[in-house]
């Protein structure tokens, strides 16, 4: 069982941003910028760790779910754009990084990670979730 499966199952706490029956979005605990969010599929065992091994429908649906999250993220953080990255090297579970951007440098994974309080993380997650809930 992967770390992300434990988060999806509620065995490890997270700052949930959005969820449906197939996908889960939550704040990265080591964010590049405020609002840095991870989008993961709810996959049966064994979990897949490479996005391009997903079947076409799951991949397409995951991108559409990420788009919905990105729109809420952009409204909540008032950033210029939301960057998307797929690295997948650090956790053996498919995931997409959504990073609020005001410059391209915000997307450098070599940048120091932010240290945010639990209260601030909860406030950011609630704000993003609020804007997602407003989407038609």
matplotlib code that plots the C-alpha trace (Angstrom):
import matplotlib.pyplot as plt

x = [0.0, 1.4, 1.6, -1.0, -3.3, -3.1, -4.0, -6.9, -8.1, -7.8, -5.1, -2.8, -4.4, -4.3, -5.6, -8.3, -9.1, -11.5, -12.6, -14.9, -15.3, -12.1, -9.8, -8.5, -6.8, -4.9, -2.3, 1.4, 2.9, 6.2, 4.8, 6.7, 4.1, 1.0, -1.7, 0.6, -1.8, -1.5, -4.1, -4.1, -6.3, -8.0, -6.5, -7.0, -4.0, -1.4, -1.1, 0.3, 3.2, 3.6, 1.0, 1.5, 0.7, -2.9, -5.6, -6.7, -10.0, -8.5, -5.8, -8.3, -10.6, -7.7, -6.7, -10.3, -10.4, -7.1, -8.4, -11.4, -9.0, -6.7, -9.5, -10.4, -6.8, -6.2, -9.2, -8.2, -4.6, -5.0, -2.0, -1.3, -1.4, -1.4, 1.5, 1.2, 4.0, 4.2, 7.3, 6.3, 9.7, 9.2, 6.1, 5.1, 1.6, 0.5, 0.1, 0.0, 1.4, -0.6, 1.5, 0.2, 2.5, 3.4, 6.6, 8.2, 10.7, 7.8, 7.8, 11.4, 11.3, 14.9, 13.4, 13.3, 9.9, 7.6, 7.0, 3.3, 1.4, -1.4, -3.9, -2.6, -2.7, -6.3, -7.3, -5.8, -7.4, -10.8, -10.5, -9.6, -12.4, -14.9, -14.0, -14.2, -17.7, -18.7, -17.8, -20.9]
y = [0.0, 3.4, 6.5, 8.1, 5.1, 5.6, 9.2, 8.4, 5.8, 8.3, 6.4, 9.4, 12.9, 15.3, 18.7, 17.6, 20.0, 17.8, 14.2, 12.1, 8.4, 8.1, 10.9, 12.7, 16.1, 17.3, 19.9, 18.9, 19.1, 20.3, 23.0, 25.0, 27.7, 28.2, 26.0, 23.4, 20.5, 16.8, 15.0, 11.2, 8.4, 6.0, 2.9, -0.7, -2.8, -2.9, 0.8, 2.2, 4.6, 5.8, 8.1, 6.9, 3.3, 4.4, 3.4, 6.2, 6.8, 7.1, 9.4, 11.6, 11.7, 12.5, 15.5, 16.7, 16.4, 18.2, 21.0, 21.5, 21.6, 24.0, 26.5, 26.5, 26.8, 29.8, 31.6, 30.8, 31.9, 34.7, 33.4, 34.1, 30.5, 27.0, 24.8, 21.1, 18.6, 14.8, 13.5, 10.4, 9.5, 10.3, 8.2, 5.0, 6.2, 8.2, 11.8, 15.3, 18.4, 21.6, 24.6, 28.2, 30.3, 34.0, 33.3, 30.2, 30.1, 29.0, 25.6, 24.7, 21.7, 22.5, 25.6, 25.5, 24.2, 26.4, 25.7, 26.4, 26.0, 23.5, 26.3, 28.0, 24.7, 24.1, 27.6, 27.2, 23.8, 25.2, 28.2, 26.1, 23.6, 26.6, 27.8, 24.3, 23.9, 27.1, 25.6, 24.9]
z = [0.0, -1.0, 1.1, -1.1, -0.7, 3.0, 2.6, 0.3, 2.9, 5.7, 7.5, 7.2, 7.6, 4.7, 3.7, 1.2, -1.6, -3.7, -4.1, -6.2, -6.6, -8.7, -7.7, -4.7, -4.5, -1.4, -0.5, -0.7, 2.8, 1.2, -1.1, -3.7, -3.4, -1.2, -2.6, -4.2, -4.7, -5.6, -7.7, -7.4, -8.7, -6.4, -7.8, -6.8, -5.8, -7.2, -7.5, -10.7, -10.4, -14.0, -15.5, -19.1, -18.0, -17.1, -19.5, -21.8, -20.1, -16.6, -17.9, -19.6, -16.6, -14.3, -16.4, -16.4, -12.6, -12.3, -14.5, -12.2, -9.2, -11.0, -11.7, -8.0, -7.1, -9.4, -7.9, -4.3, -4.7, -7.2, -9.1, -12.8, -13.9, -12.4, -13.6, -13.9, -13.5, -13.5, -12.0, -10.1, -8.8, -5.1, -4.4, -6.2, -7.0, -10.1, -9.2, -10.8, -9.1, -9.5, -8.6, -8.4, -10.5, -10.7, -12.5, -14.2, -11.3, -9.0, -10.7, -9.9, -7.7, -6.5, -4.8, -1.0, 0.2, 2.2, 5.9, 6.6, 9.8, 10.1, 10.4, 7.3, 5.4, 6.5, 5.5, 2.0, 1.5, 2.6, 0.3, -2.8, -2.0, -1.7, -5.2, -6.6, -5.1, -6.9, -10.3, -12.5]

ax = plt.figure().add_subplot(projection="3d")
ax.plot(x, y, z, "-o")
ax.set_aspect("equal")
plt.show()
